[in-house]
Amino acid sequence: MATPDSDKRCVIWFGKPGTREKVMLAADGWQLRAVLPQQPAEIGMRGGDVVVGLIDFRNSSDSELERIEKLTAEHRHMPLFAITGDNQAPHPLLAACLQQFPHPPDLKELLHHLQALAGPSATPVADEALDTLLGESEVMLVMRATLRKFAPVDLPVLITGETGTGKEAAAHALHRLSPRHVKPFQAVNCGAIPATLVQSELFGHERGAFTGATSRRQGLFETAHTGTVFLDEVGDLPLDAQTSLLRVLQEGTLERVGSNQPIRVDVRILAATHVDLERAVEEGRFRRDLYYRLNVLRLPMPPLRKRDGDIDLLARHFLADFRSRHRIRARGYSSEARQAMARFQWPGNVRELLNRVQRAAITAEGELISCADLELAGNGAANRNQLEHVRTHAEREALLSYLQQSRYNISACARLMKVSRVTIYRLCRKHQLELGTLR
């Protein structure tokens, strides 16, 4: 089965690309092959591939350029770009180049021209799949390049990272870029399923298997047959469900609750966690053999505070997207608000930034969103401490409200808040809420 990105796209770089140039090309789906002119080399191309030559004039001597000229002459049909050096002297190779980029090159413009050569429909699915993983920081470029490497390989991927870093978006992208992209994608938050129903939800049940089982039911894995299953917060799975999941990974079979008849399923498993599974293994809360089966390929999602320059980019994107769907006055941010966003640690990461931007866009009275609109402190530790106190109080009141709505049922409260049961218990401890007393 072909992947959305099955035709290879390759840049033959005549010279030595820099680190930033390497990661940006890889993140955009281009393979990079560096050809050092002083070393013997041949250019091999496969039919159907998009291959572009890029001549780096910045550090190339006359003898090296002569060799590059001979190499490119053997492949006259290969389009050529050039990166010119300071005070670039005329050279016959320049005339053969479709586009020249002065030093330092504008890498966004370079990628735009490469995409134009590849054709408008070269990777539409890939581009769409990665739309939700915006960012130009080096850690995000490395993450997207890694994701592209993992997507076509039919092995489990363990996606790690803090809450709100985009683990589910990464799982969707892995599926969309994989050979299974036209098949089902089934996602479930393992911590939001009541412990008594986990086996039934994931693996199905037979009629009469338990009280209320009035008919046979297929589980998540059966409905995702030939496709992809995404297990969010996999660390919250009960031990009996971990055993059943291990069987799916090892043997490709499952048994419905109330049956001993094995059913073969073909699924790719993606799992995500914000907890330390290694520690969970040591504490006996997670099976060691299951951990090794899931941790074949690991995709770490970087926290927002470590994504240099991405906060401003994402804030502008979220506001522009919100403006396109709602009539609001806000059209930008004050300079103090932008500085406050850059200083803030963003414990809720991208999800928190999105929520704050949308709330501020609605409440802002002027055209520029302020620190107060974002509920972020300006300069001064006192303001930051006051804001933290307000946030803690709001979190406690929200938790109490959801607990009351769910009649203090932890599983129901977790579903309402769209978090795991473990998170509800943690928040109760943090805010010193005694469930027994409240009930």
Residue pairs with C-beta under 8 A, 6 or more apart in sequence:
1 179
1 180
2 179
3 151
3 152
3 177
3 178
3 179
3 181
4 123
4 124
4 125
4 126
4 129
4 176
4 177
4 181
5 29
5 123
5 125
5 126
5 148
5 151
5 152
5 177
7 48
7 49
7 50
7 122
8 31
8 46
8 48
8 49
8 50
9 29
9 30
9 31
9 49
9 50
9 114
9 118
9 122
9 123
10 30
10 31
10 32
10 33
10 49
10 50
10 51
10 52
11 25
11 30
11 31
11 32
11 33
11 51
11 52
11 53
11 54
11 114
12 33
12 35
12 43
12 51
12 52
12 53
12 54
12 78
13 21
13 32
13 33
13 34
13 35
13 54
13 56
14 35
14 37
14 53
14 54
14 55
14 56
14 60
14 68
14 71
14 72
15 34
15 35
15 36
15 37
15 54
15 55
15 56
15 57
15 58
15 59
15 60
15 83
16 34
16 36
16 56
16 59
17 25
17 32
17 34
17 56
19 138
20 107
20 138
21 105
21 107
22 32
23 138
23 141
23 142
23 145
24 107
24 111
24 141
25 32
25 111
26 32
26 141
26 144
26 145
26 148
27 140
27 141
27 142
27 144
27 145
27 148
28 111
28 114
28 115
29 123
29 126
29 148
30 114
35 41
35 43
35 71
37 60
37 63
37 64
37 65
37 67
37 68
37 71
38 64
38 67
41 71
43 51
43 53
43 71
43 74
43 75
43 78
45 51
45 75
45 78
50 117
50 118
50 119
50 122
51 78
52 78
52 79
52 80
52 81
52 114
52 117
53 72
53 75
53 78
53 79
53 80
53 81
54 80
54 81
54 82
54 83
55 65
55 68
55 72
55 80
55 81
55 82
55 83
55 93
55 97
56 82
56 83
57 65
57 82
57 83
57 84
57 85
57 88
57 91
57 94
58 83
58 84
58 85
58 103
59 85
60 68
65 91
65 93
68 93
69 92
69 93
72 78
72 80
72 93
72 96
79 98
79 117
80 93
80 96
80 97
80 98
81 97
81 98
81 99
81 100
81 101
81 110
81 113
81 114
82 93
82 94
82 97
82 99
82 100
82 101
83 100
83 101
83 102
83 103
83 105
84 94
84 100
84 101
84 102
84 103
85 103
86 103
88 94
88 102
94 100
98 113
98 117
99 113
101 109
101 110
115 122
125 176
125 177
125 181
126 148
126 176
126 177
128 176
129 172
129 173
129 176
129 177
130 144
130 147
130 173
132 166
132 169
132 172
132 173
133 140
133 143
133 144
133 147
133 166
133 169
133 170
133 173
134 140
134 310
134 313
134 314
134 317
135 141
135 307
135 310
135 313
135 314
136 309
136 310
136 313
137 302
137 306
137 307
137 308
137 309
137 310
138 308
139 302
139 306
139 307
140 302
140 307
140 310
143 170
143 299
143 300
143 301
143 302
146 299
147 170
147 173
147 174
147 177
147 299
148 177
150 157
150 174
150 297
150 299
151 173
151 174
151 176
151 177
151 178
152 177
152 178
152 179
153 297
154 178
154 179
154 180
154 268
155 268
155 296
155 297
156 249
156 268
156 269
156 270
156 271
156 293
156 294
156 295
156 296
156 297
157 171
157 174
157 270
157 271
157 296
157 297
157 298
157 299
158 271
158 272
158 273
158 277
158 294
158 295
158 296
158 297
158 298
158 299
159 167
159 170
159 171
159 270
159 271
159 272
159 273
159 298
159 299
159 300
159 301
160 167
160 272
160 273
160 274
160 298
160 299
160 300
160 301
161 167
161 272
161 274
161 300
161 301
161 302
161 303
162 274
162 301
162 303
162 347
162 349
163 274
163 348
163 349
163 351
164 304
164 348
164 349
164 350
164 351
164 352
165 301
165 302
165 303
165 304
165 349
165 350
166 301
166 349
166 350
167 232
167 272
167 274
167 301
168 187
168 230
168 232
168 272
170 272
170 299
170 301
171 187
171 228
171 230
171 232
171 270
171 272
172 185
172 230
174 228
174 270
174 299
175 181
175 185
175 227
175 228
175 230
175 268
175 270
178 228
178 268
180 226
180 227
180 228
180 268
183 224
183 226
183 227
183 228
184 223
184 224
184 225
184 226
184 227
184 228
185 224
185 227
185 228
185 230
186 220
186 221
186 223
186 224
186 227
186 228
186 229
186 230
187 229
187 230
187 232
188 201
188 202
188 220
188 229
188 230
188 231
188 232
189 232
189 233
189 418
189 420
190 198
190 231
190 232
190 233
190 234
190 235
190 236
190 237
190 241
190 420
191 232
191 233
191 236
191 414
191 419
191 420
191 421
191 422
191 423
192 233
192 411
192 414
192 415
192 418
192 419
192 420
192 421
193 201
193 411
194 411
195 238
195 411
198 237
198 238
198 240
198 241
199 205
199 240
199 241
199 244
199 257
200 209
200 210
200 213
200 217
200 219
200 257
201 219
201 220
202 219
202 220
202 221
202 241
202 244
202 245
203 219
203 220
203 221
203 222
203 244
203 254
203 255
203 256
203 257
204 216
204 217
204 218
204 219
204 221
204 222
204 254
204 256
204 257
205 213
205 216
205 217
205 219
205 256
205 257
205 258
206 213
206 216
206 256
206 257
206 258
206 259
207 213
207 214
207 215
207 216
207 258
208 258
209 256
209 257
209 258
209 259
210 257
210 258
213 257
213 258
216 256
217 256
219 254
219 256
220 229
221 229
221 248
221 254
221 265
221 267
222 254
222 263
222 265
224 265
224 267
225 265
225 266
225 267
226 266
226 267
227 267
227 268
228 267
228 268
228 269
228 270
229 267
229 268
229 269
229 270
230 270
230 271
230 272
231 237
231 245
231 269
231 270
231 271
231 272
232 271
232 272
233 272
233 273
233 274
233 275
233 420
233 422
234 271
234 272
234 273
234 277
234 294
235 273
235 275
235 277
235 280
235 285
235 286
235 422
236 420
236 421
236 422
237 245
237 286
239 285
239 287
242 286
242 287
242 290
243 287
244 254
244 255
245 269
245 290
246 287
246 289
246 290
246 293
247 253
247 254
247 255
248 254
248 265
248 267
248 269
249 269
249 290
249 293
249 294
250 293
251 262
252 264
252 265
252 266
253 262
253 263
253 264
253 265
254 262
254 263
254 265
255 261
255 262
255 263
256 263
269 294
271 294
275 422
277 286
277 291
277 295
278 291
280 286
281 287
281 288
281 291
303 346
303 349
304 310
304 311
304 314
304 346
304 349
304 350
304 353
305 345
305 346
311 341
311 342
311 346
311 353
312 338
312 341
312 342
314 350
314 353
314 354
315 333
315 338
315 341
315 353
315 357
316 332
316 333
318 353
318 354
318 357
318 358
319 330
319 331
319 332
319 333
319 357
319 361
319 369
322 328
322 357
322 358
322 361
323 330
323 331
323 361
326 361
326 362
328 361
328 362
328 364
329 364
329 365
329 366
329 367
330 360
330 361
330 364
330 366
330 367
330 368
330 369
330 373
331 367
331 368
332 367
332 368
332 369
333 341
333 368
333 369
334 368
334 369
334 370
334 371
336 370
336 371
336 378
337 368
337 369
337 370
337 371
337 373
337 374
337 376
340 371
340 374
340 376
340 377
340 378
341 353
341 374
341 376
344 376
346 352
346 353
348 355
356 374
356 375
356 376
357 369
357 374
359 375
360 369
360 373
360 374
360 375
361 369
363 373
364 370
364 373
371 377
371 378
375 387
375 390
375 391
376 387
377 383
377 384
377 386
377 387
392 431
395 427
395 431
396 431
396 433
399 417
399 424
399 427
399 428
399 431
399 433
400 433
402 413
402 416
402 417
403 413
403 433
403 435
403 438
405 413
405 416
406 412
406 413
406 415
406 416
408 435
408 438
408 439
410 421
410 424
410 425
410 435
411 421
413 424
414 420
414 421
414 423
414 424
417 423
417 424
427 433
428 434
428 435
